[in-house]
Amino acid sequence: MFPWEEKGQLKNLAWYLPRPKKNKYKGSMPLYCEEWLILLAEHLWYQKKKFTFPEKKPTILQVFSGVGQFGFRVDIKPECKPDLICDVHELTKHLKQTFDIILADPPYSDKESKELYNTKKLSYKKWYSECDSLLNVGGIFIVYHVVKMPNPDPQRYKTIKRVMILSAPMHKARIALYFQKIRNGVRDVIVSRCQTGFIE
């Protein structure tokens, strides 16, 4: 066995995709990228849940969606025509439904956040926590970024796939991290009991 064939390395993929996307929206993913990220997530979700396609189709939430086309789309910019217009830092104030797959493509820096969205400083801990509250156990949380983002909670999430996305020459690579939620946190249990009317 070669070193790159070891189990830990099998989590890693690399895609080479064309740019720009046809709509040329600033901050858009490369062509086919959004579709492939979702297809891979669905494949992993079916594997982990041991469902047979199309026995059950996973529900999808896309935050910082821009002009994304898949799932329930959330963005702060009305011109992107999302399904819900809101700041992802306050997501649970506006959305109660839970999902099996969440795709996040946040601004890559506070400077970019200011230039693209004219919003306050990003808090990974805060917006991750908001997404976490809406992700079902066994669900997949995808973070698409220019750096390898940390596992949001190693006690409750495990890394199941890493994808490097390459595009045109002299463009920065992107990294999509796939984290699977293996258990709920205390906050999720409290919220669930309040919603069902059961509180110990």
N, C-alpha and C positions, 0 to 999 in steps of 0.2 A: 504493500500500500504506500502510495506517495503521501507526503505530509499534507498536501492540499486536499487529500481525499478523506482525512480524518473527520470524525463526526462534528467537531466544533466548526470546522471550515465549511461544512456542507450548509451551514446557515447563511453563507455569503453568496450573493449574486452580483453581477454587473451587467448593465444594459447600456447600449449605445443608441441614442434616439435623436432624430432630427429636430432642429429649431429653425425658425420660431414657430409657435403655434399659429394657426391661420388667423385667429382674431387679433394677434399681436398685443394683447392686453399686458401691460407692464406687470411682471411678476408671475406670468403664466408658466405652467410646466411645459417641458418639451412635448412635441407631438407624440401622442399615444400614451404618455406617461401616466396620466390620471387613470385611464382605462386599465392599464396594466397593473397599477398599484391595487386597484379595486379587485381585479380578477385574481391576483395572487392572494389577497386577503380572503376572498371568498373560498378559494381552493384550500387555504390553510384552515379556515373556519370549519369547512366540511370535514376535513381530515380529523381535526381535534374533537368535533362533536359527533363524529361517526355517522353523519347523515349522508344519504344518497341523493345527489342532485336529481330532480328539483324537489325532493321531499319537503324541504323547508328553505325558503330564501332568506338570507340574513338581512336585517335592517341596517341601513347605512346613514351615518351622520357625517357631514363634511363641514369643518369649521375653518375660518379664514378662507372661505371657498373661492373668493374672487369670481371668475366666470366659469367655475367648475360645473360639470354636467351631471354628476352622479349623486344619488342619495338626497337626503334632506339637507339643503345648503344654508349655511349661516355666515353672514358677512356684515360688516358695519357700513359698507358703502351701498346706498340705494341703487346707484347706477349699474351695479353688478346683477341686479334683479334676483337676489337670493330668496329663499322661502321664508327666512326670518332675518330681519335687520336688527342686530344687537351687538354689543361688545361681548366677546367670548369670556371676558373676565366675570361677566354677570349672566352667564348662559342659563343657569338653573332658575333664575327669576322669570324667564320667559318660556322655558321648555321643560316639560315633565316626562315626556316619553323616553323610554330607554332603547338602546341600540346594541347591535351585535358587532358592528365595525364602526370605528371613528377614525377619520382621516384629518389630520391637522397640517396645514401648510402656512405657518405663521410668518410674519416679517422676520428677517434674519438678524435684525439689529434694532436698537432703539431709534437710530437715525432713519432707517428704512421705514419703521413704524410711523415716525413723524412725517416723513416725506410722502408716503403712499396713503396713509390713513388719517394723518393729523391727530393721532391719539397719544395717550400718556405712555409712560414706560411700560414695556411688557413684563409680566411676571409669569415665568414658566410654571412655578409652583401653583399660582392661583388659577391660571386657565387650565392647567392639567387637572387640578382638583375638580373644577367644574365639569370637565369631560368625564372624569372618573366616576362622578355621581350618576352619569347617564349611560355608562357602559355596563352591559350585563356580564356576569361571571362567565368565563370562557370566551368572552369577546376579545376583539383585536383592536389595539390602539396603534395607529400608524403616525409617526412624526416625520415629516419631510423637511429637511433643513440642509444648510451648507456645512454643518459640522455634525459629528456624532453626538447626538443628544443623550443624556444619561437616562438610565432606567428610572422612571418616575417614582417607583417604590419597589425595591428588590424583594421585599417581604410578600408582596401581593401580585407582582408582575414578573414574567420571565421573558427574555429576549428569544424570539423564535425565528427571526429572519432579519438580515441586513442587506439592503440593496443599494449599490452605488450606481448613480445615473450619470452617464457622460453624454455630452452633446457636442456642439460645434467647437472647433479649436479656439483656445484662449478663453473659453467660458468655464466658470467654476463648476466642479462636480457637485452633485446633490446626493444626499444620503437619506434613505428611507429606513427607519427603524420600526420593526414590527414587535410590539409587546403584547403578550397575552395575559389577560387578567385571570388570576387563579383563585382569588378569594376577595370578598368584600372587606371594606374597612369598617370601623366603628360608626362613622358618619352614615354610611350606606344602610347599616342595620337600623339605626335610629330613624332615618327618613322612611325606610320601608315599613317599620312598625307604626309610625305616625300615619302613613298613607292608608294602612289597612285597619287602623283603629286599635291595634294591639300594642300596648306599652306596658312593660313589666313594672 
